[in-house]
Amino acid sequence: MNRNATFLGLAVVGVASAAFALRRPLMMSAPRCMAGQWHGCFDTFNGVVLMTLVTLPVAALVAWALAYRRRAAGVASAWRTSLAEVGMVHGTVPFVWLTMMPGGPVGSAPARVSLVPLRDLVTMGALGIVGNLLVFASLGFFAPMRFAALASAPRILALGAGCSVLVETSQYVFRLDRVSSVDDVLVNAVGALLAGLASRPWWRTAAPSDRPGRALTPTG
């Protein structure tokens, strides 16, 4: 119970801090997002971040519904499992969406690949590095809470690297006028690992079961 309360408190503080720090740029895209306009909302960083924050109550409601159903069925760790599932999706999909936004008109520029490690870190800048660290941070944070098989640092690192390779390959295949860089993969993977280590107190240590256990009746 204490761990759950700590986790929820940290989540609330983190979201509130992010909203306060980004309040001005987010409000610039608010009119378009509230009007349901695609251009200026869902195709901009500010708009996507704003909609992610706005839909947090919906994500919390989904997590509550899943936890309620699991608890009614007698499933252990119902809240942790439900929060982890919703957190993985809600915290990862917006960042993947942002990485798949074209840098220019789709197909207008040749696909570019950078396979030299650490060469692109200088051009990323501090903001770019932080952004890349956050792409799969939610996945790294919540995945070991949901799946016992991922509850180890090497596996979280491999998960982040594998997902990043898929994103970078997609950027190249669809010619989104972005550089498919090995440095992006490295930073994305490190971000997933750091977030995973932060959630270590809540890692699942036993195989999950969504089926209520049946009590054994003594015989004889």
Secondary structure as UniProt FT lines:
FT   HELIX           2..21
FT   HELIX           23..34
FT   TURN            35..36
FT   HELIX           38..42
FT   HELIX           45..54
FT   HELIX           56..72
FT   TURN            73..74
FT   TURN            76..77
FT   HELIX           78..99
FT   TURN            106..107
FT   STRAND          112..114
FT   TURN            117..118
FT   HELIX           121..135
FT   HELIX           137..146
FT   HELIX           148..150
FT   HELIX           153..173
FT   TURN            174..175
FT   STRAND          179..181
FT   HELIX           182..198
FT   HELIX           200..202
//
